[in-house]
Amino acid sequence: MAARGALLLQVAIFSALVAAAFGSTGLPRLLDLLLPHRSDQQAPAGYVSTRSEAMRFRTRVDHYDAQNRATFEFDYVSNGEYYRPGGPIFVVVGGNSALNPYFIENGLFHDIARDEGGWLFSNEHRYYGRSAPVGDYSTPNMRFLAVEQALIDLIEWIDHLRREVVRDPTAKVILHGLGYGGAVAIWARQRFPSLIDGAWGSTASVIARVNFNEYGEDMGDTIRTLGHDDCYGVVWRGFRTAENLIDAGLYGRVSELFRTCEPLRADDPLTIETFFYGLKSSIEAEMFGQASPDSVGRMCDELLADPAETALEVLAHFFERRYAPFECVPFDFESNIASALYEEVGSPNNAEYGIRQRLYQLCTEFGWFLTSATGDSPFGTRITYRYFIDTCRAVFGDWIDQELVYDGVRLTNLHFGADDPRVTSVVYVNARYDPTRMVSITEYTNLQANAFVIEDAVVALDWMPDAGSDSEALRRVRREIEMYVRGWLHG
């Protein structure tokens, strides 16, 4: 037990230090072994609210069981400084992270609400932050974490805001969300059009997908487009060389080059897959962590300038520069899943990062497993679909199997329409070089709905106010968003 505690502490310290060095997308935790919704992690860390009031709303734990009368409270924040009688309600929909008042005090949505005399609110999604409907996050208690439950939470709360807070039962309601929160916002408009007048989703992942191998393939295309073909070649050869050494039984050579805390071994294939995923995630953090297309070019310049004789050594040096402060790198399977094993509601991994909760939703509703097994990406062939199923099973139990994951993804797409949502008064926004766009909507037009892709962007920053460094493409998309939101309000 003492050894395990020391290991968990080592992983926690390692995660915190890497976060300080590279930002949230660089964390070597389970949070980033899965689909990273980068756009919901751009708010300043430690932001302190200055204009919002913190409040709570009580609702039912299970909206679909009439015999279960248990209730819980979730957090929300209110900013009514701009409200004018008869004005609309603007809601930033909570996603898979703790509530952050930043989004109703700053940004484009805030600015539109100010101009329109709107009252701004934001809710915390059940199971995230402090909004726990259960006493702990043991596996049996995770059963109330589902999009369908969260949608009813949202709708009951909005009805309460109209009647009891704003005291205008006919107030128009506009939703906005980032990442998963954007998907919930759009699904709420789709499901409850009589209550929600419009929804704007930034990088809204609305298409569930079990095996998301296209993610890595698109990263490879981005390396070629924003970097260089030779850079792609270095990554491709480096991963293949590591695979060849492992196939030849030379595990020690790879372990030594990359300073893994646990040696790679033939009888531990999950750690081998974790290692390859850790290496791929390091490259991804470098490409996307600064939200700038220039990051890809800088990464490629660094790789191509390395004088090492082999591509594998180039990757090892790249890895070493990022993790030099650590005696070893814990990219073994056990260390990786340790961040999702905490069951306490208040543990930082749950309350701040939502690691266990995110994984549960991916295993039961969304999939989005970032595999690399087809050979069509530069990241080798060792990150398999089976690896993610084993991760789900190791964290939540053997009841999770391939059939359950497929059924959860099928039902999510059946409920919300996947790439054919047939919804009006919505706007989808994505970035041209963000692979997440492939599980969003990038082409969709009707009288009051549209989809925009921000050219030359690696992260969709449409939700931020204009800045001098913004591209003309980004500014143009923001003007389109404003036009649609004002159109939903005024007809």
Stockholm file with secondary structure:
# STOCKHOLM 1.0

chainA/1-491         MAARGALLLQVAIFSALVAAAFGSTGLPRLLDLLLPHRSDQQAPAGYVSTRSEAMRFRTRVDHYDAQNRATFEFDYVSNGEYYRPGGPIFVVVGGNSALNPYFIENGLFHDIARDEGGWLFSNEHRYYGRSAPVGDYSTPNMRFLAVEQALIDLIEWIDHLRREVVRDPTAKVILHGLGYGGAVAIWARQRFPSLIDGAWGSTASVIARVNFNEYGEDMGDTIRTLGHDDCYGVVWRGFRTAENLIDAGLYGRVSELFRTCEPLRADDPLTIETFFYGLKSSIEAEMFGQASPDSVGRMCDELLADPAETALEVLAHFFERRYAPFECVPFDFESNIASALYEEVGSPNNAEYGIRQRLYQLCTEFGWFLTSATGDSPFGTRITYRYFIDTCRAVFGDWIDQELVYDGVRLTNLHFGADDPRVTSVVYVNARYDPTRMVSITEYTNLQANAFVIEDAVVALDWMPDAGSDSEALRRVRREIEMYVRGWLHG
#=GR chainA/1-491 SS CHHHHHHHHHHHHHHHHHHHHHCGGGCCSGGGSSCCCGGGGCSCTTCCCSSCEEEEEEEESCTTCTTCCCEEEEEEEEECTTCCTTCCEEEECCCSSCCCGGGGTSSHHHHHHHHHTCEEEEECCTTSTTCCSSSCCCGGGGGGCCHHHHHHHHHHHHHHIIIIISCCTTCCEEEEEETHHHHHHHHHHHHCTTTCCEEEEESCCCCCEEECTHHHHHHHHHIIIIICHHHHHHHHHHHHHHHHHHHTTCHHHHHHHHTBSSCCCTTCHHHHHHHHHHHHHHHHHHHHTTSCTHHHHHHHHHHHHCCCSSHHHHHHHHHHHHHTTSSSBCCSHHHHHHTTCCCCTTSHHHHTTCHHHHHHHIIIIIEEECCBCSSCSTTCSCBCHHHHHHHHHHHHCTTCCHHHHHHHHHHHHHHHCTTCCCCCSEEEEEETTCGGGGGSCSSCCBTTBEEEEETTCSSCCTTSCCCTTCCHHHHHHHHHHHHHHHHHHHC
#=GC SS_cons         CHHHHHHHHHHHHHHHHHHHHHCGGGCCSGGGSSCCCGGGGCSCTTCCCSSCEEEEEEEESCTTCTTCCCEEEEEEEEECTTCCTTCCEEEECCCSSCCCGGGGTSSHHHHHHHHHTCEEEEECCTTSTTCCSSSCCCGGGGGGCCHHHHHHHHHHHHHHIIIIISCCTTCCEEEEEETHHHHHHHHHHHHCTTTCCEEEEESCCCCCEEECTHHHHHHHHHIIIIICHHHHHHHHHHHHHHHHHHHTTCHHHHHHHHTBSSCCCTTCHHHHHHHHHHHHHHHHHHHHTTSCTHHHHHHHHHHHHCCCSSHHHHHHHHHHHHHTTSSSBCCSHHHHHHTTCCCCTTSHHHHTTCHHHHHHHIIIIIEEECCBCSSCSTTCSCBCHHHHHHHHHHHHCTTCCHHHHHHHHHHHHHHHCTTCCCCCSEEEEEETTCGGGGGSCSSCCBTTBEEEEETTCSSCCTTSCCCTTCCHHHHHHHHHHHHHHHHHHHC
//
